[in-house]
Amino acid sequence: MSHAIDLLIRGYGANPRIYELDQLAEGDRMEKDLMAMGCNPSVPAVFINKEFIGGSNEIISLNVRGKLKPLLIKANAIWV
């Protein structure tokens, strides 16, 4: 699902920064922290403009409701 969310965000022209938790020294701790924030499963955990937005369900829901693109514009991640 992480790949699908990446493609969705890139489809708007944004260039997301991706952290692969399984490749980071503190990845296990970061995963526990994400789960404590309510992201279960812990990945993908999407932050826009340093704000935790949610996991794949939240991102897809925002997209369906037409609210993902405005978030990306407000964060200056895309220009339209």
Kinemage of the C-alpha trace (Angstrom):
@kinemage 1
@onewidth
@group {chain A} dominant
@subgroup {mainchain}
@vectorlist {calphas} color= white
{ca met a 1} P 0.000 0.000 0.000
{ca ser a 2} L 2.912 2.355 0.638
{ca his a 3} L 3.824 2.186 -3.053
{ca ala a 4} L 0.255 3.109 -4.065
{ca ile a 5} L 0.256 6.142 -1.759
{ca asp a 6} L 3.649 7.189 -3.127
{ca leu a 7} L 2.299 6.974 -6.688
{ca leu a 8} L -0.835 8.908 -5.737
{ca ile a 9} L 1.134 11.782 -4.227
{ca arg a 10} L 3.663 11.805 -7.070
{ca gly a 11} L 0.729 11.859 -9.495
{ca tyr a 12} L -0.030 15.377 -8.272
{ca gly a 13} L 3.557 16.393 -9.006
{ca ala a 14} L 4.828 16.293 -5.426
{ca asn a 15} L 8.171 14.737 -4.582
{ca pro a 16} L 7.646 12.986 -1.236
{ca arg a 17} L 10.495 12.190 1.114
{ca ile a 18} L 10.317 8.498 1.978
{ca tyr a 19} L 11.871 6.810 4.979
{ca glu a 20} L 12.085 3.026 4.916
{ca leu a 21} L 11.801 2.122 8.600
{ca asp a 22} L 13.225 -1.346 8.094
{ca gln a 23} L 16.419 0.256 6.791
{ca leu a 24} L 16.907 2.769 9.616
{ca ala a 25} L 18.804 2.091 12.826
{ca glu a 26} L 15.951 3.527 14.908
{ca gly a 27} L 13.211 2.157 12.655
{ca asp a 28} L 11.695 -0.082 15.343
{ca arg a 29} L 11.341 2.818 17.764
{ca met a 30} L 9.922 5.035 15.051
{ca glu a 31} L 7.371 2.358 14.167
{ca lys a 32} L 6.240 2.148 17.813
{ca asp a 33} L 5.943 5.928 17.955
{ca leu a 34} L 3.828 5.969 14.784
{ca met a 35} L 1.525 3.322 16.192
{ca ala a 36} L 1.174 5.377 19.373
{ca met a 37} L 0.070 8.282 17.167
{ca gly a 38} L -2.737 6.107 15.801
{ca cys a 39} L -1.189 4.852 12.587
{ca asn a 40} L -1.987 1.154 12.590
{ca pro a 41} L -0.549 -0.469 10.587
{ca ser a 42} L 2.379 1.859 11.101
{ca val a 43} L 3.172 2.337 7.422
{ca pro a 44} L 2.568 4.254 5.381
{ca ala a 45} L 2.462 7.165 7.799
{ca val a 46} L 1.932 10.349 5.836
{ca phe a 47} L 2.999 13.761 7.057
{ca ile a 48} L 2.233 16.879 5.058
{ca asn a 49} L 3.947 20.088 6.104
{ca lys a 50} L 5.205 18.375 9.284
{ca glu a 51} L 1.640 17.439 10.281
{ca phe a 52} L 0.655 13.794 10.705
{ca ile a 53} L -2.212 13.185 8.284
{ca gly a 54} L -2.648 9.443 8.741
{ca gly a 55} L -2.194 6.175 6.947
{ca ser a 56} L -3.325 4.919 3.574
{ca asn a 57} L -7.039 4.941 4.446
{ca glu a 58} L -6.925 8.607 5.432
{ca ile a 59} L -4.943 9.610 2.340
{ca ile a 60} L -7.256 7.754 -0.021
{ca ser a 61} L -10.286 9.231 1.729
{ca leu a 62} L -8.866 12.750 1.406
{ca asn a 63} L -8.193 12.134 -2.264
{ca val a 64} L -11.709 10.823 -2.943
{ca arg a 65} L -13.204 13.859 -1.186
{ca gly a 66} L -10.995 16.224 -3.198
{ca lys a 67} L -9.055 17.411 -0.157
{ca leu a 68} L -5.603 15.917 -0.770
{ca lys a 69} L -4.623 18.300 -3.565
{ca pro a 70} L -5.465 21.435 -1.522
{ca leu a 71} L -3.353 20.087 1.360
{ca leu a 72} L -0.413 19.600 -0.993
{ca ile a 73} L -0.866 23.102 -2.428
{ca lys a 74} L -1.081 24.666 1.044
{ca ala a 75} L 2.155 22.877 2.008
{ca asn a 76} L 3.842 24.210 -1.144
{ca ala a 77} L 4.461 20.636 -2.229
{ca ile a 78} L 2.809 21.372 -5.582
{ca trp a 79} L 1.930 24.530 -7.499
{ca val a 80} L -1.255 24.676 -9.490
